[in-house]
Amino acid sequence: MTDRPLTSRGAATYQRILDVATQEFAEHGIAGARIERIVAAARTNKAQLYAYFGNKEGLFDAIFFGSLERIVNVVPIDATDLADWAVRLYDEYLRRPDLIRLATWARLERRPTGHLVDDPDRLDDRKLRAIAEAQAAGLVHRGDPFDVMAMVIAMSMAWSPVSNVYAATAQEPPEVHEQRRSLLRESVHRAVAADRKEG
């Protein structure tokens, strides 16, 4: 992979590769993605792609870890209102269903058990600290902060593109999404709000 600064033309090619490859990996997974389709759609060549990313695995990593960072940055946690965080996650899955599909392919093809990524690559330290602080303040139910986080995320994904029951889309009527948001907000609140006797 290249470490040299990109020209404006190189940066545009780099971004086209990322955009095309994101859709390719989201649709076909790591094993099913085809470099030939990516370079054709991105209007580049294999040599350029390999110079930027090393190989197909490196390209997937760039996209996958970028998607994890996007979720953290676009939907920052508010541990004092985990119900609202869950609703904002729901909305992000509607906007970017490809991000959830990428994580699912990583789970299926790379890490069937345990954490989705290695410890050095995990981006949940701030989230776990925030949940622990909310627990200490008597706002969130006691328990392992990681388990609380995992449960809230799982609830937010109830209608996500990888739901085994029903996958929602942004094209559905707004009132349908509002009903789900309301149910999700209330359900998460009931699940994680600390009982008064815990305080």
C-alpha positions, -999 to 999 in steps of 0.1 A, spaced: 0 0 0 12 35 -8 20 60 20 28 89 -4 4 118 -6 -23 115 -33 -27 140 -61 -63 153 -65 -68 129 -93 -54 100 -72 -76 110 -43 -106 109 -66 -97 75 -78 -91 63 -43 -126 75 -33 -142 59 -63 -127 26 -54 -139 29 -18 -174 38 -29 -177 11 -55 -161 -15 -33 -184 -7 -3 -214 -17 -24 -196 -47 -38 -186 -61 -4 -220 -52 11 -237 -72 -16 -214 -101 -21 -193 -104 10 -155 -108 12 -152 -141 -7 -179 -131 -33 -166 -96 -41 -148 -94 -74 -119 -70 -80 -127 -70 -117 -161 -56 -111 -147 -30 -87 -120 -17 -110 -144 -16 -139 -171 4 -120 -144 27 -104 -128 34 -138 -94 23 -127 -72 -8 -129 -60 -36 -106 -25 -22 -103 -39 11 -90 -62 -7 -65 -34 -29 -52 -10 1 -49 -36 18 -26 -49 -12 -6 -24 -41 -11 -50 -68 -18 -88 -75 -16 -85 -81 22 -68 -48 27 -95 -31 7 -122 -47 28 -104 -36 60 -102 0 48 -139 0 42 -149 -20 72 -129 0 97 -140 32 81 -176 21 86 -170 14 123 -155 49 127 -185 64 109 -210 48 133 -190 61 163 -187 96 148 -222 100 132 -241 84 161 -222 92 193 -234 76 224 -253 94 251 -254 70 280 -278 92 299 -303 85 272 -296 51 257 -331 49 243 -324 79 221 -291 65 211 -309 33 199 -333 53 178 -304 73 162 -287 40 154 -320 28 138 -320 59 116 -284 54 106 -292 18 95 -319 32 73 -295 58 58 -266 34 53 -278 -3 52 -245 -12 36 -227 -6 69 -246 -32 87 -242 -57 59 -204 -51 60 -203 -60 97 -224 -90 91 -201 -103 64 -171 -97 87 -190 -118 113 -198 -146 89 -165 -148 71 -140 -138 97 -151 -139 133 -180 -162 140 -175 -159 178 -162 -133 202 -156 -97 195 -161 -86 159 -126 -71 157 -93 -75 176 -90 -56 209 -66 -29 194 -92 -22 167 -122 -19 190 -138 15 192 -160 10 222 -138 23 251 -156 57 252 -190 40 250 -182 16 278 -169 44 300 -200 65 294 -223 36 303 -203 29 335 -205 65 345 -243 65 339 -245 33 360 -225 50 388 -249 80 386 -279 56 391 -293 62 356 -286 28 340 -293 -7 352 -264 -25 368 -244 -50 348 -214 -53 326 -213 -21 305 -204 -42 275 -235 -63 279 -257 -33 283 -242 -18 251 -246 -50 232 -282 -53 242 -291 -18 232 -273 -22 198 -292 -55 193 -325 -38 200 -316 -10 176 -310 -36 149 -344 -53 152 -355 -40 118 -320 -36 103 -309 -51 69 -298 -82 87 -329 -88 107 -341 -124 105 -377 -112 109 -381 -80 88 -357 -56 72 -369 -20 70 -361 5 43 -360 42 41 -388 41 15 -414 29 40 -440 55 51 -427 80 77 -455 70 102 -443 34 102 -408 45 112 -422 68 139 -441 38 153 -409 17 154 -389 46 169 -415 50 196 -416 13 204 -378 11 204 -374 41 226 -398 28 252 -384 -7 251 -348 3 255 -358 27 283 -376 -1 302 -347 -25 296 -318 -3 308 -332 24 331 -321 17 367 -347 7 392 -350 32 421 -339 5 446 -306 2 427 -297 38 436 
